[in-house]
Every structure is written in structure tokens, then in C-alpha cells.
């Protein structure tokens, strides 16, 4: 079973190795027009309909400890999102999978935040054709919503609207941080204001899944 201390310590060790890397792609790598480039040198065409009119969809897979977590599920969800916008994923899913694996190998990043973006085209609405649909992909070092050193003690959350709540434990979940314990809500401590046992058990189980072949590779 994964434990919070072990997961965080191993992550920090991998980060130290990445920080010492001289790889030009260590800060991130982008895939546009079938070419790889360092992330911060990548440029999207100004006439892209996604940039101009938010006519796009995206999904955010990620890698932990050098392993993709539920990548096939993410690609399936992206295909579903494309369908709802009457877009087609412009590459076979197997090719998308292969490109992402190659990008991560090229970068040497072992804990990575990935984004796959599908946009309508470089043409206006009247000139749109299925063959013009664009796909962009990039990967960068893992992004945290709640820093790992905060997670053992729980974070503080302020909600934008008034609500009544009665809970012993609250946690958030996102790809950018996993299971995140909340110790204080709207400046009010929850219970004794620390990581509680049910959230801790879910946290350990969640991160253990990242090393399980049934969910990652």
C-alpha cells in the first residue's frame, strides 16, 4: 500500500533528478504539426478557431513515477467530448497514445501533466472541413493544485457562495494533485483540523493504483 510519506519522498527524489537534467525538453515538450519542440517555444497559429472562439475540447492525462495513469480512459473521454462538439479526433487513438509515450520519453519527465487539445480548424465556420481539425499535445512537469507538503495536514478552502455543511471529512480530487484533504472550509476547521482516517485510506489507495498494471503502464 502506498503511504503519503513514501509517495511524496519518492516524488521529491525524482524532481531532484529532473532539476539537474540538461535535456532541452526537461521543462516540457509540445507536439504541433507532427513536430516536437520545447514547450515554451511552441506556437499555435493565430487563426486557430480554438484560440479565437474557444471552439475546442481537451483532456488532461498525466504520468506518475514514469507510468501513464488510465490513459486509454482519458482518450475515450476525449473522443466523447469531440463527438458532442461534432469534431473528430483527427488521429487514430493508437497514434495519439504512441505520440504521448514518445514525448514523455524524449523529455525524461517522470511526473508529468499532459494536455491534448482538439480545435475546429484554421478556417472560419463556413470553411470548416473534417480534415482541417487540429490537434495539439504538450507535456510538462506535474502541476499541483495543493502542494505535497500541505497534503499531510490538509488545505484551506473558501467557497464562493454561502452554504451549510455538516461533515467530519472533506476532500477534493483532481488530476493535478490527486486526493486533497481539506482541513478548513470557509475559515472554519473541520473536526480537529487535520488529515482524517477515511480520507487517508482513500489517499493511500488512490496512489497505490498508479503502480497497478490494471490502471497504469
Secondary structure as the mmCIF struct_conf table of DSSP 4:
data_model
#
loop_
_struct_conf.conf_type_id
_struct_conf.id
_struct_conf.beg_label_comp_id
_struct_conf.beg_label_asym_id
_struct_conf.beg_label_seq_id
_struct_conf.end_label_comp_id
_struct_conf.end_label_asym_id
_struct_conf.end_label_seq_id
HELX_RH_AL_P HELX_RH_AL_P1 UNK A 4 UNK A 19
TURN_TY1_P TURN_TY1_P1 UNK A 20 UNK A 20
TURN_TY1_P TURN_TY1_P2 UNK A 24 UNK A 27
STRN STRN1 UNK A 29 UNK A 32
TURN_TY1_P TURN_TY1_P3 UNK A 33 UNK A 34
STRN STRN2 UNK A 35 UNK A 38
HELX_RH_3T_P HELX_RH_3T_P1 UNK A 39 UNK A 41
TURN_TY1_P TURN_TY1_P4 UNK A 46 UNK A 47
HELX_RH_AL_P HELX_RH_AL_P2 UNK A 49 UNK A 53
STRN STRN3 UNK A 56 UNK A 59
STRN STRN4 UNK A 62 UNK A 64
TURN_TY1_P TURN_TY1_P5 UNK A 65 UNK A 66
STRN STRN5 UNK A 67 UNK A 68
STRN STRN6 UNK A 69 UNK A 69
BEND BEND1 UNK A 70 UNK A 70
HELX_RH_AL_P HELX_RH_AL_P3 UNK A 71 UNK A 84
TURN_TY1_P TURN_TY1_P6 UNK A 85 UNK A 86
BEND BEND2 UNK A 90 UNK A 91
HELX_RH_AL_P HELX_RH_AL_P4 UNK A 93 UNK A 107
TURN_TY1_P TURN_TY1_P7 UNK A 108 UNK A 108
BEND BEND3 UNK A 110 UNK A 111
STRN STRN7 UNK A 112 UNK A 119
BEND BEND4 UNK A 122 UNK A 123
HELX_RH_3T_P HELX_RH_3T_P2 UNK A 125 UNK A 127
HELX_RH_3T_P HELX_RH_3T_P3 UNK A 130 UNK A 132
STRN STRN8 UNK A 134 UNK A 141
BEND BEND5 UNK A 145 UNK A 146
HELX_RH_AL_P HELX_RH_AL_P5 UNK A 148 UNK A 151
TURN_TY1_P TURN_TY1_P8 UNK A 152 UNK A 153
STRN STRN9 UNK A 155 UNK A 157
BEND BEND6 UNK A 160 UNK A 161
BEND BEND7 UNK A 168 UNK A 168
STRN STRN10 UNK A 170 UNK A 174
TURN_TY1_P TURN_TY1_P9 UNK A 175 UNK A 177
STRN STRN11 UNK A 178 UNK A 185
TURN_TY1_P TURN_TY1_P10 UNK A 186 UNK A 187
STRN STRN12 UNK A 188 UNK A 189
TURN_TY1_P TURN_TY1_P11 UNK A 191 UNK A 192
BEND BEND8 UNK A 193 UNK A 194
HELX_RH_AL_P HELX_RH_AL_P6 UNK A 197 UNK A 208
HELX_RH_3T_P HELX_RH_3T_P4 UNK A 209 UNK A 211
TURN_TY1_P TURN_TY1_P12 UNK A 213 UNK A 215
STRN STRN13 UNK A 216 UNK A 216
#
